[in-house]
């Protein structure tokens, strides 16, 4: 499954990743040794049981000295490309990866039993890149799971991106959480259209449209049938008939700020219905009733049934 495309405009352009094979990852050791490089402080060359070095794709490569047996226990992908056949020597076999230092840091930290990355200090794009590398390239299910959990903190700031990723990786709870934060956005705008795919755009659009239509119907169903005062109820009914149409015409966002929608009509009521306080009180009751009914409207997408056999669905489906 290819990586989600929206990440590409926000990071440095690199050549597209091809399917990994032994020839792709084994660069001549002499060429790798001649370029400037440094060991990561958390993965130095003198670490216990080190028999392999992973090199980042940065202009100045960062080297990670690791134990390949610990690496292999998390995935068969590395075995399939023949890394277990690299015989350790005095200089340690060095394998060039296509990821940056930051991304490799995240992946390796997720594989450690007693540590996790400090996601609060990481850029959103780094987490996304680590997720895509873990899920689409190296099949590190545990790392994929942790990165998806970390993306939950970005639902408010990057809701469309998080929703797209969650849908792409069949993470139901995250897709639902992120979709709620899209209600203040116009997802028909080109910037969001470039991020969303047709598969995940349709359920999100359905959520937005259903809230708008349901809110309009709620207002249409509000009727004034009784009046406890001596003033003419027909005046209040006529006012509400016009006011309700104006309110409905203003419902263009699924966010549904009821107080804001009603505010112009409440101000107008003070002028046109004065001095009848009971008439104004009835309008307040209608506004509160509409607000309460709108609070009960669906706020998250109806997530499509996940693909059978997808492992992460077992972890994340609610």
Secondary structure, DSSP 8 states (H G I E B T S, - for coil): ----GGGGGGS----------HHHH---HHHHHHS-EEE-TTS-TTSTT--EEEE--SSSEEEEEE-HHHHHTT-SHHHHTTGGG----TT--EEE-SS-HHHHHHHHHHHSTT----GGGS-HHHHHHHHHIIIIIS--HHHHHHHHHHHGGGTTTSHHHHHHHHHHTT-HHHHHHHHHTTTTS-TTSHHHHTT--HHHHHHHHHHHHHHHHHHHHHHHT------SSSS-HHHHHHHHHHHHHHHHHH---TT--HHHHHHHHHHHHHHHSTT-HHHHHHHHHHHHHHHHHHHTS--S-------TT-HHHHHH--
